[in-house]
Amino acid sequence: IKEVRPPQPPLPPPLRLRQVAPPLPPPPPLVLRERPPIPPPVIPSQTVIRRLAGLPVPPRSVIVERVPPPPPRPRDVLLERWIPYGPQPRRRTLLQRAPLPLPYPAPRNVIIQYEQAPARVVRNFQRLGVSAA
């Protein structure tokens, strides 16, 4: 895929602003009024709906894809394989049983009973006084 970007457009020319001093104001006009004409009668509004044809469909865009010819076909590869052997016959099963397990020795139940240890209670009081928090 080759991406092609169009060339950049040239820079726009500089924007020139010219300032011209305004002309002196003309003197106020002289107004001469006459009676206005009689207004014409009021015609009520009327709505006309016209059905216009839709816009025609634009022509389709055309995309032309040019694909290069395919590369030459490689030569054929032949694989020769051996036909597998047929199903194997059932094997004879010889069962050799294991010897019986040795029995565990009988458990020895022992009860160990301790007496209550002697306790010594020492009471020590210290007067620290009163301090403000």
SERO-4910 file (N, C-alpha, C, O; in steps of 0.05 Angstrom, whole numbers):
BEGIN
 pado doro    nc1    nc2    nc3   cac1   cac2   cac3    cc1    cc2    cc3    oc1    oc2    oc3
  Ile    A     17    -23      0      0      0      0     18     24      0     37     26     16
  Lys    A     13     42    -17     29     67    -19     11     90    -14     -9     94    -28
  Glu    A     18    106      5      2    129     11     14    153     -3     38    158      0
  Val    A     -2    168    -17      8    192    -31     -8    216    -20    -32    215    -20
  Arg    A      6    236    -13     -7    260     -2     -4    282    -23     17    286    -34
  Pro    A    -25    298    -28    -23    319    -48     -5    341    -38     -1    344    -13
  Pro    A      6    357    -56     25    378    -47      9    399    -31    -15    404    -35
  Gln    A     24    412    -13     11    432      4      4    457    -13     19    464    -31
  Pro    A    -19    470     -7    -26    494    -22     -7    517    -14      3    516      8
  Pro    A     -3    537    -31     15    559    -24      2    575     -2    -22    575      3
  Leu    A     20    590     12     11    607     34     -8    629     23     -3    639      1
  Pro    A    -29    636     38    -46    658     28    -31    685     29    -13    688     46
  Pro    A    -39    703     12    -25    729     12    -32    744     38    -51    738     51
  Pro    A    -15    764     45    -20    778     70    -47    794     69    -55    803     48
  Leu    A    -59    796     92    -84    810     95    -78    840     99    -64    847    118
  Arg    A    -89    857     81    -83    886     83   -108    900     93   -130    896     81
  Leu    A   -105    916    113   -127    932    124   -120    961    120    -99    970    128
  Arg    A   -138    976    107   -133   1005    103   -154   1020    119   -178   1013    118
  Gln    A   -146   1040    133   -164   1056    148   -166   1083    134   -147   1096    127
  Val    A   -191   1092    131   -196   1118    118   -213   1134    138   -232   1124    150
  Ala    A   -206   1159    142   -220   1176    160   -249   1180    150   -252   1185    126
  Pro    A   -269   1179    167   -296   1183    158   -301   1212    148   -289   1231    159
  Pro    A   -318   1216    128   -323   1243    119   -339   1259    139   -351   1247    158
  Leu    A   -339   1284    136   -354   1301    155   -384   1295    153   -394   1290    131
  Pro    A   -399   1295    175   -427   1289    173   -442   1311    157   -436   1335    161
  Pro    A   -462   1303    140   -477   1323    125   -497   1337    144   -502   1327    166
  Pro    A   -506   1360    136   -525   1374    153   -551   1358    155   -557   1343    137
  Pro    A   -566   1362    177   -591   1346    180   -610   1353    157   -611   1376    148
  Pro    A   -626   1333    148   -644   1337    126   -668   1355    134   -675   1356    157
  Leu    A   -679   1367    114   -703   1383    118   -726   1365    112   -729   1355     90
  Val    A   -744   1360    132   -766   1340    129   -791   1356    124   -799   1372    141
  Leu    A   -805   1350    101   -831   1361     95   -850   1338     94   -847   1320     77
  Arg    A   -870   1337    112   -887   1314    113   -915   1321    102   -924   1343    104
  Glu    A   -926   1300     88   -954   1303     79   -970   1280     91   -959   1262    104
  Arg    A   -996   1281     87  -1013   1261     99  -1006   1234     86  -1002   1233     61
  Pro    A  -1005   1211    102   -999   1185     90  -1022   1175     73  -1045   1183     78
  Pro    A  -1017   1158     54  -1038   1147     37  -1055   1127     53  -1047   1118     74
  Ile    A  -1078   1120     42  -1096   1101     55  -1084   1073     51  -1076   1066     29
  Pro    A  -1081   1058     73  -1069   1032     70  -1086   1013     54  -1111   1015     55
  Pro    A  -1074    994     39  -1090    975     23  -1104    955     42  -1095    951     65
  Pro    A  -1125    942     31  -1138    922     49  -1119    899     55  -1102    892     39
  Val    A  -1123    887     78  -1106    865     88  -1115    839     74  -1138    831     76
  Ile    A  -1096    826     61  -1102    800     48  -1092    778     68  -1069    779     76
  Pro    A  -1110    759     74  -1101    738     93  -1078    721     80  -1076    718     56
  Ser    A  -1062    710     98  -1039    694     88  -1049    667     78  -1069    657     87
  Gln    A  -1035    657     59  -1042    631     47  -1017    614     44   -996    624     36
  Thr    A  -1019    589     51   -996    571     50   -999    553     26  -1019    539     23
  Val    A   -979    552      9   -979    535    -14   -956    515    -10   -933    522     -6
  Ile    A   -963    489    -12   -943    468     -8   -938    456    -35   -956    446    -49
  Arg    A   -913    457    -43   -905    445    -69   -887    421    -63   -869    422    -46
  Arg    A   -892    399    -77   -875    375    -74   -853    377    -95   -858    376   -119
  Leu    A   -829    380    -85   -806    382   -103   -793    355   -106   -793    338    -87
  Ala    A   -782    350   -129   -768    324   -133   -742    324   -117   -730    345   -112
  Gly    A   -734    300   -108   -709    298    -92   -685    302   -110   -686    302   -134
  Leu    A   -662    306    -97   -638    310   -111   -630    284   -125   -633    262   -113
  Pro    A   -620    285   -149   -612    260   -162   -587    248   -149   -571    263   -137
  Val    A   -585    222   -150   -563    208   -138   -537    215   -153   -537    213   -178
  Pro    A   -516    222   -139   -492    229   -154   -480    203   -166   -485    181   -156
  Pro    A   -464    206   -187   -451    182   -198   -433    169   -178   -421    182   -161
  Arg    A   -430    143   -181   -413    128   -162   -384    134   -167   -375    140   -189
  Ser    A   -369    134   -145   -340    138   -149   -328    111   -158   -337     90   -150
  Val    A   -308    113   -174   -296     89   -186   -269     85   -173   -252    103   -172
  Ile    A   -264     61   -163   -238     54   -152   -226     33   -170   -238     11   -174
  Val    A   -203     38   -181   -190     19   -199   -166      8   -183   -148     22   -175
  Glu    A   -167    -18   -179   -144    -32   -165   -129    -48   -186   -141    -65   -199
  Arg    A   -104    -43   -188    -87    -58   -206    -70    -76   -189    -53    -67   -174
  Val    A    -73   -102   -193    -58   -121   -177    -37   -133   -196    -43   -141   -218
  Pro    A    -12   -136   -186      8   -148   -203      2   -177   -208    -13   -189   -192
  Pro    A     13   -189   -228      8   -217   -233     19   -234   -210     39   -226   -198
  Pro    A      7   -257   -204     17   -273   -182     45   -285   -189     52   -287   -213
  Pro    A     61   -291   -169     87   -303   -174     84   -330   -187     63   -343   -185
  Pro    A    105   -340   -199    103   -367   -212     97   -388   -191    106   -387   -168
  Arg    A     82   -408   -199     74   -430   -181     99   -446   -174    115   -453   -191
  Pro    A    102   -453   -148    125   -469   -141    121   -498   -151     98   -506   -157
  Arg    A    143   -513   -152    140   -540   -162    125   -557   -142    124   -551   -118
  Asp    A    113   -578   -151     98   -596   -134    116   -610   -114    139   -617   -120
  Val    A    105   -615    -90    120   -629    -69    104   -655    -64     80   -654    -58
  Leu    A    117   -677    -67    105   -703    -62    114   -714    -36    139   -715    -31
  Leu    A     96   -723    -19    103   -735      7     97   -764      5     74   -772     -1
  Glu    A    116   -781     10    112   -810     11    111   -819     40    129   -813     55
  Arg    A     90   -832     47     86   -841     75     81   -870     75     70   -882     56
  Trp    A     88   -882     97     82   -910    101     54   -913    111     44   -896    125
  Ile    A     41   -935    103     15   -941    113     18   -950    142     35   -967    147
  Pro    A      1   -941    160      5   -949    188     -2   -978    192    -17   -990    176
  Tyr    A      9   -989    213      3  -1017    220    -26  -1020    228    -39  -1000    234
  Gly    A    -36  -1044    226    -63  -1050    234    -66  -1048    264    -47  -1041    278
  Pro    A    -90  -1054    275    -94  -1053    304    -77  -1073    319    -73  -1095    309
  Gln    A    -67  -1065    342    -51  -1083    358    -68  -1104    372    -91  -1098    379
  Pro    A    -58  -1129    375    -73  -1149    389    -74  -1142    419    -57  -1128    429
  Arg    A    -94  -1152    433    -96  -1146    462    -74  -1160    476    -66  -1183    470
  Arg    A    -63  -1146    495    -41  -1157    511    -51  -1173    534    -73  -1167    545
  Arg    A    -37  -1193    541    -44  -1209    565    -37  -1193    589    -16  -1180    591
  Thr    A    -55  -1193    609    -50  -1178    634    -44  -1198    656    -60  -1216    661
  Leu    A    -21  -1195    668    -13  -1212    691    -17  -1196    716     -6  -1173    718
  Leu    A    -31  -1206    735    -37  -1192    760    -20  -1203    782    -22  -1227    788
  Gln    A     -3  -1187    794     14  -1196    816      6  -1179    840     13  -1155    841
  Arg    A     -7  -1191    859    -17  -1176    882      6  -1169    901     25  -1184    904
  Ala    A      3  -1146    914     23  -1137    934     18  -1152    960     -5  -1160    965
  Pro    A     39  -1155    976     34  -1169   1002     17  -1151   1020     16  -1127   1016
  Leu    A      4  -1163   1040    -12  -1148   1058      5  -1129   1074     28  -1135   1081
  Pro    A     -6  -1105   1081     10  -1086   1096     14  -1095   1125     -3  -1110   1136
  Leu    A     37  -1087   1136     42  -1094   1164     23  -1078   1182     18  -1054   1177
  Pro    A     13  -1090   1203     -6  -1076   1221     10  -1055   1237     33  -1059   1244
  Tyr    A     -4  -1033   1244      8  -1013   1261      9  -1023   1290     -7  -1039   1298
  Pro    A     29  -1013   1305     29  -1022   1334      6  -1009   1348     -4   -987   1341
  Ala    A     -4  -1023   1369    -27  -1013   1384    -19   -987   1399      4   -986   1409
  Pro    A    -37   -967   1400    -29   -942   1414    -27   -946   1444    -42   -962   1456
  Arg    A     -9   -931   1456     -6   -931   1485    -18   -906   1496    -10   -884   1488
  Asn    A    -38   -908   1513    -51   -884   1524    -39   -878   1551    -38   -895   1568
  Val    A    -28   -854   1554    -15   -846   1579    -28   -820   1588    -33   -802   1572
  Ile    A    -35   -818   1613    -46   -794   1625    -25   -782   1643    -15   -795   1661
  Ile    A    -19   -756   1638      0   -741   1655    -16   -720   1669    -29   -704   1656
  Gln    A    -15   -720   1696    -30   -701   1711    -11   -684   1728      6   -696   1742
  Tyr    A    -13   -658   1726      4   -640   1741    -12   -628   1764    -36   -624   1763
  Glu    A      3   -621   1786     -9   -607   1808     -7   -577   1804      9   -568   1787
  Gln    A    -24   -562   1819    -23   -533   1815      3   -522   1827     11   -530   1849
  Ala    A     16   -505   1812     41   -493   1821     36   -473   1843     16   -459   1842
  Pro    A     54   -471   1863     50   -452   1884     54   -424   1873     73   -419   1858
  Ala    A     37   -405   1882     39   -377   1872     46   -359   1896     36   -364   1918
  Arg    A     62   -338   1891     69   -319   1912     60   -292   1902     69   -283   1880
  Val    A     43   -277   1917     33   -251   1909     48   -230   1925     48   -231   1950
  Val    A     60   -211   1911     74   -189   1924     59   -163   1917     55   -157   1894
  Arg    A     50   -148   1937     36   -123   1933     55   -101   1940     65   -100   1962
  Asn    A     59    -82   1922     77    -60   1926     62    -34   1917     55    -32   1894
  Phe    A     58    -15   1935     44     10   1930     64     32   1930     82     32   1947
  Gln    A     61     51   1911     78     75   1911     59     99   1910     41    100   1893
  Arg    A     64    119   1926     48    143   1926     63    163   1908     85    172   1915
  Leu    A     50    170   1885     63    188   1866     53    216   1869     65    234   1856
  Gly    A     34    222   1884     24    249   1888      4    256   1866     -4    239   1850
  Val    A     -6    282   1867    -26    291   1848    -12    312   1830      2    330   1840
  Ser    A    -17    311   1804     -6    331   1786    -28    340   1767    -46    325   1761
  Ala    A    -26    366   1759    -47    378   1742    -42    368   1713    -20    365   1704
  Ala    A    -64    363   1700    -62    352   1673    -57    374   1653    -55    369   1629
***
